[in-house]
Amino acid sequence: MNAHEIDYFISGEEMQYVEVELDPEESVIAEAGSLMMMEEHIEMNTIFGDGTNQDRGLVGKLFGAGKRLLTGESLFMTLFTNNGHGKRRVSFASPYPGKIIPMDLSEMGGKIICQKDSFLCAAKGVSVGIALQKKLGTGFFGGEGFIMQKLEGDGMSFVHTGGTVCKKQLQPGELLRVDTGCLVAMTQDVEYDIEFVKGIKTAIFGGEGLFFATLRGPGTVWIQSLPFSRMADRIVSASGAAGRKEEGSVLGGIGRLIDGD
């Protein structure tokens, strides 16, 4: 294998974290800010990109880091290496309520396409790149933008989802329509496109947006029940003055009287 062979344990229910066990000299890469805890003798280093171009000189490093800018991520990632003599563990936490999905790329054709902000961590040697949508309409109206992330290699990768995750195995020619924000990841054989919601009344007043994501098999797709953008919209809506006044409990009314509302 080109990627380091790592062991892992996923803990928690609604707010999960993944604990990666590293043998001596093994490493794992992670998004900046995802660290939860690490044991003694694990060394942390900031690197350009995903670390797969570190031996290609300055140009290779800049190219690898530049790909991440296109997905809206930081130029840098963090590399965690076990410099001790025994096994050591390092843990990474998901940034919002949901599930962490372990993906062995060696069992998935060596490539996974995922949301640009769903990647959490991976064994060193996994390449985190970009996947351009072939159709302009898919990119502009597909909900996740023209660019998605591409995870390539033969090691373990971990992506996080919002809410509950649904894994569906699509048969050849089988079609699945999903909300554009609910798509988390898919194998490389899945055909991804968008479809306009039929009917002007449904499109304008239905509250589900103007487009569906259409996924056609064969392949595997992962769907999340609560996209972070949807949760953020509800929080913003509930935190305003209108949200306070819609609270229906007696205690809520007393609170408003105290506050002078």
C-alpha positions as CSV (number, residue, x, y, z in Angstrom):
1,M,0.0,0.0,0.0
2,N,1.1,3.6,-0.7
3,A,-0.9,5.0,2.2
4,H,-0.1,4.2,5.9
5,E,-2.1,1.3,7.3
6,I,-3.9,2.7,10.4
7,D,-6.4,1.3,12.9
8,Y,-9.3,3.3,14.2
9,F,-12.2,3.4,16.7
10,I,-15.3,5.6,16.3
11,S,-17.0,6.6,19.6
12,G,-20.1,8.5,20.4
13,E,-23.6,8.7,19.0
14,E,-24.7,12.2,18.0
15,M,-21.3,14.0,18.4
16,Q,-18.8,11.4,17.3
17,Y,-15.0,11.4,17.2
18,V,-12.6,9.0,15.6
19,E,-9.6,7.6,17.5
20,V,-6.7,6.7,15.2
21,E,-4.1,4.2,16.4
22,L,-0.7,4.7,14.9
23,D,2.2,2.3,14.9
24,P,5.8,3.9,15.2
25,E,6.5,6.2,12.2
26,E,2.9,6.0,11.0
27,S,1.1,9.3,10.2
28,V,-2.4,10.7,9.6
29,I,-3.5,13.9,8.0
30,A,-6.4,16.0,9.2
31,E,-8.1,19.3,8.6
32,A,-6.9,22.2,10.7
33,G,-8.9,22.6,13.9
34,S,-10.3,19.0,14.0
35,L,-7.9,17.7,16.7
36,M,-9.5,16.5,19.9
37,M,-6.6,14.9,21.8
38,M,-3.4,13.0,21.3
39,E,-1.0,10.9,23.3
40,E,2.6,11.4,24.2
41,H,5.3,11.1,21.4
42,I,2.9,12.1,18.6
43,E,4.4,15.0,16.7
44,M,2.2,17.6,15.0
45,N,3.4,19.4,11.9
46,T,1.7,21.9,9.5
47,I,2.1,21.0,5.8
48,F,1.1,22.4,2.5
49,G,-1.9,20.5,1.0
50,D,-2.3,16.8,1.8
51,G,1.4,15.9,2.0
52,T,1.4,13.8,-1.2
53,N,3.6,16.3,-3.0
54,Q,6.1,16.9,-0.3
55,D,9.0,15.4,-2.3
56,R,8.3,17.3,-5.5
57,G,9.8,20.6,-4.5
58,L,8.2,24.0,-4.0
59,V,6.1,23.8,-7.2
60,G,4.6,20.5,-6.2
61,K,3.8,21.7,-2.7
62,L,2.2,24.9,-4.0
63,F,0.1,23.0,-6.6
64,G,-1.2,20.6,-3.9
65,A,-2.1,23.4,-1.6
66,G,-3.6,25.5,-4.4
67,K,-6.1,22.7,-5.1
68,R,-7.5,23.1,-1.6
69,L,-8.1,26.8,-2.1
70,L,-10.5,26.0,-4.9
71,T,-12.7,24.0,-2.5
72,G,-12.7,26.8,0.0
73,E,-10.4,25.0,2.5
74,S,-7.2,26.3,4.1
75,L,-3.9,26.1,2.3
76,F,-2.6,24.0,5.2
77,M,-3.3,20.6,6.7
78,T,-1.9,19.0,9.9
79,L,0.3,15.9,9.9
80,F,0.3,13.8,13.0
81,T,3.2,11.2,13.3
82,N,4.0,8.7,16.0
83,N,7.6,9.2,16.9
84,G,7.5,6.8,19.9
85,H,8.4,3.1,20.2
86,G,4.8,1.7,20.8
87,K,1.3,2.3,19.6
88,R,0.0,5.8,20.1
89,R,-3.5,7.3,19.6
90,V,-4.8,10.6,18.2
91,S,-8.4,11.6,18.1
92,F,-10.4,13.9,15.8
93,A,-13.9,15.2,16.4
94,S,-16.7,16.1,13.9
95,P,-17.5,19.8,13.9
96,Y,-21.3,19.5,14.3
97,P,-23.8,16.8,15.2
98,G,-23.8,13.8,12.9
99,K,-21.9,10.7,12.0
100,I,-18.4,9.9,10.9
101,I,-18.1,7.5,8.0
102,P,-14.9,5.3,7.6
103,M,-14.0,4.7,4.0
104,D,-11.4,2.2,2.9
105,L,-10.4,3.6,-0.5
106,S,-8.8,0.3,-1.5
107,E,-12.2,-1.3,-1.5
108,M,-13.9,1.5,-3.4
109,G,-11.9,1.7,-6.6
110,G,-9.3,4.1,-5.1
111,K,-11.5,7.2,-5.4
112,I,-14.4,8.8,-3.6
113,I,-16.2,12.1,-4.5
114,C,-17.5,14.0,-1.5
115,Q,-18.8,17.4,-0.3
116,K,-16.0,20.0,-0.2
117,D,-16.4,20.4,3.6
118,S,-17.0,16.8,4.7
119,F,-13.4,15.5,4.8
120,L,-12.1,15.0,8.4
121,C,-8.9,13.0,8.3
122,A,-7.1,10.2,6.4
123,A,-4.0,8.0,6.5
124,K,-0.9,9.7,5.1
125,G,-0.7,9.0,1.4
126,V,-4.3,9.7,0.6
127,S,-4.6,12.5,-1.9
128,V,-7.2,15.2,-1.2
129,G,-7.9,16.9,-4.5
130,I,-10.7,18.5,-6.5
131,A,-13.4,17.0,-8.7
132,L,-14.8,19.4,-11.4
133,Q,-18.3,18.7,-12.4
134,K,-18.4,18.1,-16.2
135,K,-21.7,20.0,-16.7
136,L,-21.9,23.7,-16.0
137,G,-25.5,23.4,-14.8
138,T,-24.6,20.8,-12.2
139,G,-21.8,23.1,-10.9
140,F,-23.9,26.3,-10.8
141,F,-27.1,24.8,-9.4
142,G,-26.1,21.6,-7.8
143,G,-26.0,23.0,-4.3
144,E,-22.4,22.1,-3.5
145,G,-20.9,24.3,-6.2
146,F,-18.9,23.5,-9.3
147,I,-16.1,21.9,-7.4
148,M,-16.3,18.9,-5.0
149,Q,-13.5,17.1,-3.2
150,K,-11.9,14.0,-4.5
151,L,-10.2,11.5,-2.2
152,E,-7.8,9.1,-4.0
153,G,-5.5,6.4,-2.8
154,D,-5.6,3.0,-1.0
155,G,-5.8,4.0,2.6
156,M,-8.5,4.8,5.2
157,S,-10.4,8.1,5.0
158,F,-13.0,9.6,7.2
159,V,-15.8,12.0,6.3
160,H,-18.4,13.5,8.5
161,T,-22.1,14.0,7.9
162,G,-24.9,16.0,9.5
163,G,-27.7,14.1,11.3
164,T,-28.2,10.5,10.4
165,V,-26.4,9.0,7.4
166,C,-28.1,6.7,4.8
167,K,-26.0,4.5,2.6
168,K,-27.6,3.3,-0.6
169,Q,-26.3,0.9,-3.1
170,L,-27.6,1.9,-6.6
171,Q,-28.1,-0.8,-9.3
172,P,-27.1,-0.1,-12.9
173,G,-29.5,2.5,-14.3
174,E,-31.3,3.0,-10.9
175,L,-32.1,6.7,-10.3
176,L,-32.3,8.5,-7.0
177,R,-33.4,12.1,-6.5
178,V,-32.1,13.9,-3.3
179,D,-32.0,17.4,-2.0
180,T,-28.8,19.0,-3.3
181,G,-27.5,19.7,0.2
182,C,-28.1,16.1,1.5
183,L,-25.5,14.5,-0.8
184,V,-22.4,13.6,1.2
185,A,-20.3,11.3,-1.0
186,M,-20.5,8.8,-3.9
187,T,-18.3,6.3,-5.6
188,Q,-16.7,7.4,-8.9
189,D,-19.1,5.3,-11.1
190,V,-22.2,7.2,-10.0
191,E,-23.5,9.7,-12.6
192,Y,-24.4,13.0,-10.9
193,D,-26.6,15.7,-12.4
194,I,-29.4,18.1,-11.4
195,E,-33.0,18.2,-12.3
196,F,-35.4,21.2,-12.2
197,V,-38.4,20.7,-9.9
198,K,-41.5,20.2,-12.1
199,G,-44.3,22.7,-11.8
200,I,-44.0,26.4,-11.2
201,K,-46.1,26.4,-8.1
202,T,-44.1,23.5,-6.5
203,A,-40.8,25.2,-7.5
204,I,-41.7,28.6,-6.0
205,F,-43.8,27.7,-3.0
206,G,-42.8,24.1,-2.2
207,G,-39.9,25.1,0.1
208,E,-37.6,22.4,-1.2
209,G,-35.6,24.6,-3.6
210,L,-35.6,24.7,-7.4
211,F,-33.4,21.7,-8.1
212,F,-32.9,18.1,-7.2
213,A,-29.7,16.2,-7.4
214,T,-30.1,13.1,-9.5
215,L,-27.8,10.1,-8.9
216,R,-27.8,7.2,-11.3
217,G,-26.2,3.9,-10.6
218,P,-24.3,1.7,-10.5
219,G,-22.4,2.8,-7.3
220,T,-22.8,3.7,-3.7
221,V,-24.0,7.0,-2.3
222,W,-24.1,8.4,1.2
223,I,-27.0,10.8,2.1
224,Q,-27.2,13.0,5.2
225,S,-30.5,13.8,7.0
226,L,-29.4,17.2,8.2
227,P,-27.1,19.4,6.1
228,F,-25.1,21.9,8.1
229,S,-26.5,24.8,5.9
230,R,-30.1,23.7,6.8
231,M,-29.3,23.6,10.5
232,A,-27.6,27.0,10.4
233,D,-30.6,28.5,8.7
234,R,-33.0,27.2,11.4
235,I,-30.7,28.5,14.1
236,V,-30.5,32.0,12.6
237,S,-34.3,32.0,12.1
238,A,-35.0,31.0,15.7
239,S,-32.5,33.4,17.2
240,G,-34.2,36.5,15.8
241,A,-37.0,38.5,17.3
242,A,-39.6,36.6,15.3
243,G,-38.3,33.4,16.7
244,R,-38.6,34.5,20.3
245,K,-42.2,35.6,19.8
246,E,-43.2,32.3,18.3
247,E,-42.2,30.4,21.5
248,G,-45.5,29.0,22.8
249,S,-44.8,28.0,26.5
250,V,-46.0,30.0,29.5
251,L,-42.4,30.3,30.7
252,G,-41.4,31.7,27.4
253,G,-44.1,34.4,27.8
254,I,-42.8,35.3,31.3
255,G,-39.3,35.5,29.9
256,R,-40.4,38.0,27.3
257,L,-42.2,40.2,30.0
258,I,-39.0,40.2,32.1
259,D,-37.0,41.2,29.0
260,G,-39.5,43.9,28.2
261,D,-40.6,42.4,24.9
